[in-house]
């Protein structure tokens, strides 16, 4: 697993739009009782958009893939272009 990942963060389940909890190192997601927007909740716990995107990728495709590294994401949550 990559450095710089939080213990958990909030994300969005694409199929329903509901707010979910993603735990570092675990596959899949957990339901969140708090349905405020993920960005709002992540701001409270000081999780960046880059960290959130890396966590979403890791939970779906494995914690070893490059997309699970927060260093590969921009501050606004977009994948950095390869040089």
GROMACS elastic network, one bead per residue, 0.5 to 0.9 nm:
[ bonds ]
;  ai    aj funct       b0    kb
    1     5     6  0.83371   500
    1    24     6  0.83489   500
    1    25     6  0.69775   500
    1    58     6  0.87533   500
    1    63     6  0.53644   500
    1    64     6  0.60200   500
    1    65     6  0.89651   500
    1    68     6  0.78888   500
    1    69     6  0.80681   500
    2     5     6  0.67033   500
    2    63     6  0.75376   500
    2    64     6  0.77012   500
    2    66     6  0.89942   500
    2    68     6  0.71030   500
    2    69     6  0.55254   500
    2    70     6  0.77599   500
    2    71     6  0.90000   500
    3     6     6  0.88844   500
    3    69     6  0.75613   500
    3    70     6  0.80997   500
    3    71     6  0.89583   500
    4    51     6  0.74569   500
    4    69     6  0.79724   500
    4    70     6  0.67063   500
    4    71     6  0.81936   500
    5     8     6  0.80615   500
    5    24     6  0.69907   500
    5    47     6  0.86903   500
    5    51     6  0.60148   500
    5    52     6  0.85145   500
    5    54     6  0.78306   500
    5    55     6  0.72752   500
    5    68     6  0.87416   500
    5    69     6  0.79116   500
    5    70     6  0.70021   500
    6     9     6  0.68249   500
    6    23     6  0.82713   500
    6    24     6  0.68124   500
    6    47     6  0.69985   500
    6    51     6  0.72926   500
    6    52     6  0.87501   500
    6    55     6  0.84094   500
    7    22     6  0.86925   500
    7    23     6  0.60819   500
    7    24     6  0.54066   500
    7    25     6  0.86731   500
    8    21     6  0.68786   500
    8    22     6  0.54951   500
    8    24     6  0.56927   500
    8    47     6  0.87238   500
    8    52     6  0.89453   500
    8    55     6  0.81056   500
    9    20     6  0.84379   500
    9    21     6  0.58327   500
    9    22     6  0.54086   500
    9    23     6  0.66960   500
    9    24     6  0.82565   500
    9    38     6  0.82697   500
    9    41     6  0.82875   500
    9    42     6  0.62397   500
    9    45     6  0.80595   500
    9    47     6  0.67175   500
    9    51     6  0.81995   500
    9    52     6  0.63522   500
    9    55     6  0.74262   500
    9    56     6  0.89730   500
   10    19     6  0.66113   500
   10    20     6  0.55560   500
   10    22     6  0.60299   500
   10    23     6  0.88587   500
   10    32     6  0.81694   500
   10    37     6  0.85627   500
   10    38     6  0.50719   500
   10    39     6  0.75192   500
   10    41     6  0.67170   500
   10    42     6  0.60347   500
   10    47     6  0.86806   500
   10    52     6  0.71409   500
   10    56     6  0.89746   500
   11    18     6  0.84198   500
   11    19     6  0.57298   500
   11    20     6  0.51714   500
   11    21     6  0.61582   500
   11    22     6  0.67507   500
   11    29     6  0.87751   500
   11    37     6  0.85140   500
   11    38     6  0.53251   500
   11    39     6  0.78870   500
   11    42     6  0.85582   500
   11    52     6  0.67977   500
   11    53     6  0.82858   500
   11    55     6  0.84523   500
   11    56     6  0.68801   500
   12    15     6  0.87169   500
   12    16     6  0.81998   500
   12    17     6  0.57120   500
   12    18     6  0.56723   500
   12    20     6  0.57082   500
   12    21     6  0.84720   500
   12    37     6  0.82006   500
   12    38     6  0.65121   500
   12    56     6  0.87196   500
   13    16     6  0.57670   500
   13    17     6  0.52265   500
   13    18     6  0.54684   500
   13    19     6  0.63647   500
   13    20     6  0.63954   500
   13    29     6  0.87125   500
   14    17     6  0.53743   500
   14    18     6  0.77634   500
   15    18     6  0.83116   500
   16    19     6  0.89086   500
   18    31     6  0.84691   500
   18    32     6  0.82797   500
   18    35     6  0.66890   500
   18    36     6  0.89303   500
   18    37     6  0.84684   500
   18    38     6  0.88968   500
   19    31     6  0.73653   500
   19    32     6  0.60670   500
   19    33     6  0.84034   500
   19    34     6  0.74136   500
   19    35     6  0.53532   500
   19    36     6  0.70716   500
   19    37     6  0.65541   500
   19    38     6  0.58785   500
   20    29     6  0.64323   500
   20    30     6  0.57803   500
   20    33     6  0.84452   500
   20    34     6  0.86290   500
   20    35     6  0.80960   500
   20    38     6  0.77581   500
   21    29     6  0.57382   500
   21    31     6  0.61118   500
   21    32     6  0.57495   500
   21    38     6  0.89455   500
   22    26     6  0.76689   500
   22    27     6  0.84363   500
   22    28     6  0.71987   500
   22    30     6  0.64034   500
   22    31     6  0.89804   500
   22    52     6  0.87281   500
   22    55     6  0.67511   500
   22    56     6  0.70787   500
   22    59     6  0.69459   500
   23    26     6  0.56629   500
   23    27     6  0.80942   500
   23    28     6  0.84294   500
   23    29     6  0.71613   500
   23    30     6  0.81377   500
   23    55     6  0.77175   500
   23    59     6  0.77600   500
   24    27     6  0.84730   500
   24    55     6  0.66478   500
   24    58     6  0.78351   500
   24    59     6  0.75440   500
   24    63     6  0.82006   500
   25    55     6  0.87155   500
   25    58     6  0.74890   500
   25    59     6  0.72666   500
   25    62     6  0.81757   500
   25    63     6  0.62886   500
   26    29     6  0.78724   500
   26    58     6  0.81607   500
   26    59     6  0.60965   500
   26    62     6  0.85397   500
   26    63     6  0.82956   500
   27    58     6  0.75090   500
   27    60     6  0.62751   500
   27    61     6  0.81385   500
   27    62     6  0.71567   500
   27    63     6  0.85849   500
   28    56     6  0.87800   500
   28    58     6  0.88906   500
   28    59     6  0.51296   500
   28    60     6  0.60639   500
   29    56     6  0.88658   500
   29    59     6  0.70836   500
   29    60     6  0.87642   500
   31    34     6  0.88982   500
   32    35     6  0.65885   500
   34    37     6  0.87501   500
   34    41     6  0.86402   500
   35    38     6  0.78752   500
   36    39     6  0.85199   500
   36    40     6  0.68533   500
   36    41     6  0.67880   500
   37    40     6  0.53513   500
   37    41     6  0.64918   500
   37    42     6  0.87216   500
   38    41     6  0.51568   500
   38    42     6  0.59737   500
   38    43     6  0.84789   500
   39    42     6  0.50852   500
   39    43     6  0.60619   500
   39    44     6  0.87435   500
   39    47     6  0.86145   500
   39    48     6  0.85489   500
   39    49     6  0.75824   500
   39    52     6  0.87867   500
   40    43     6  0.52319   500
   40    44     6  0.66033   500
   41    44     6  0.52289   500
   41    45     6  0.66693   500
   41    46     6  0.86552   500
   41    47     6  0.86320   500
   42    45     6  0.51716   500
   42    46     6  0.58571   500
   42    48     6  0.70363   500
   42    49     6  0.82029   500
   42    52     6  0.80216   500
   43    47     6  0.58847   500
   43    48     6  0.71495   500
   43    49     6  0.89640   500
   44    47     6  0.77960   500
   47    50     6  0.82603   500
   47    51     6  0.62393   500
   47    52     6  0.67739   500
   48    51     6  0.51503   500
   48    52     6  0.62512   500
   48    53     6  0.87181   500
   48    75     6  0.71687   500
   48    76     6  0.83610   500
   48    77     6  0.81864   500
   49    53     6  0.61516   500
   49    54     6  0.85766   500
   49    70     6  0.88469   500
   49    73     6  0.82342   500
   49    74     6  0.79796   500
   49    75     6  0.61728   500
   49    76     6  0.58376   500
   49    78     6  0.85242   500
   50    53     6  0.52651   500
   50    54     6  0.62357   500
   50    55     6  0.86050   500
   50    69     6  0.86318   500
   50    70     6  0.52258   500
   50    71     6  0.74511   500
   50    72     6  0.78529   500
   50    74     6  0.59291   500
   50    75     6  0.56551   500
   50    76     6  0.68123   500
   50    78     6  0.74870   500
   50    79     6  0.84839   500
   51    54     6  0.51245   500
   51    55     6  0.60834   500
   51    56     6  0.86189   500
   51    68     6  0.84593   500
   51    69     6  0.79115   500
   51    70     6  0.50020   500
   51    71     6  0.84000   500
   51    73     6  0.79160   500
   51    75     6  0.89912   500
   51    77     6  0.81234   500
   52    55     6  0.50635   500
   52    56     6  0.61747   500
   52    57     6  0.87012   500
   52    70     6  0.80420   500
   52    77     6  0.77316   500
   53    56     6  0.50793   500
   53    57     6  0.62751   500
   53    58     6  0.85640   500
   53    67     6  0.79469   500
   53    68     6  0.76198   500
   53    69     6  0.89046   500
   53    70     6  0.73729   500
   53    73     6  0.74013   500
   53    77     6  0.61510   500
   53    78     6  0.80851   500
   53    79     6  0.85964   500
   54    57     6  0.52060   500
   54    58     6  0.60410   500
   54    59     6  0.85685   500
   54    63     6  0.87679   500
   54    66     6  0.85888   500
   54    67     6  0.56874   500
   54    69     6  0.55130   500
   54    70     6  0.51350   500
   54    71     6  0.86027   500
   54    72     6  0.80940   500
   54    73     6  0.74652   500
   54    77     6  0.88718   500
   55    58     6  0.50311   500
   55    59     6  0.60458   500
   55    60     6  0.86393   500
   55    63     6  0.82418   500
   55    67     6  0.86308   500
   55    68     6  0.60090   500
   55    69     6  0.82417   500
   55    70     6  0.80657   500
   56    59     6  0.53309   500
   56    60     6  0.64637   500
   56    61     6  0.86414   500
   56    67     6  0.89025   500
   56    68     6  0.76412   500
   57    60     6  0.52912   500
   57    61     6  0.57683   500
   57    62     6  0.72371   500
   57    63     6  0.78114   500
   57    65     6  0.81552   500
   57    66     6  0.89580   500
   57    67     6  0.58457   500
   57    68     6  0.54096   500
   57    69     6  0.88968   500
   58    61     6  0.53859   500
   58    64     6  0.73955   500
   58    65     6  0.71131   500
   58    66     6  0.88864   500
   58    67     6  0.70599   500
   58    69     6  0.82955   500
   59    62     6  0.59920   500
   59    63     6  0.69311   500
   59    68     6  0.83245   500
   60    63     6  0.85733   500
   61    64     6  0.83302   500
   61    65     6  0.70712   500
   61    67     6  0.86328   500
   61    68     6  0.83498   500
   62    65     6  0.60798   500
   62    68     6  0.75166   500
   63    66     6  0.83376   500
   63    67     6  0.84622   500
   63    68     6  0.56369   500
   63    69     6  0.82298   500
   64    67     6  0.84351   500
   64    68     6  0.67822   500
   64    69     6  0.83692   500
   65    68     6  0.56186   500
   65    69     6  0.75412   500
   66    69     6  0.55039   500
   66    70     6  0.87723   500
   66    72     6  0.71489   500
   67    70     6  0.74635   500
   67    71     6  0.89164   500
   67    72     6  0.65441   500
   67    73     6  0.79122   500
   67    79     6  0.78953   500
   68    71     6  0.88114   500
   68    72     6  0.80506   500
   69    72     6  0.56776   500
   69    73     6  0.76657   500
   70    73     6  0.55154   500
   70    74     6  0.83122   500
   71    74     6  0.76898   500
   71    80     6  0.86223   500
   72    78     6  0.86786   500
   72    79     6  0.61387   500
   72    80     6  0.55605   500
   72    81     6  0.84271   500
   73    76     6  0.79192   500
   73    77     6  0.57544   500
   73    78     6  0.54775   500
   73    80     6  0.52620   500
   73    81     6  0.89736   500
   74    77     6  0.52630   500
   74    78     6  0.52233   500
   74    79     6  0.62390   500
   74    80     6  0.59843   500
   75    78     6  0.74708   500
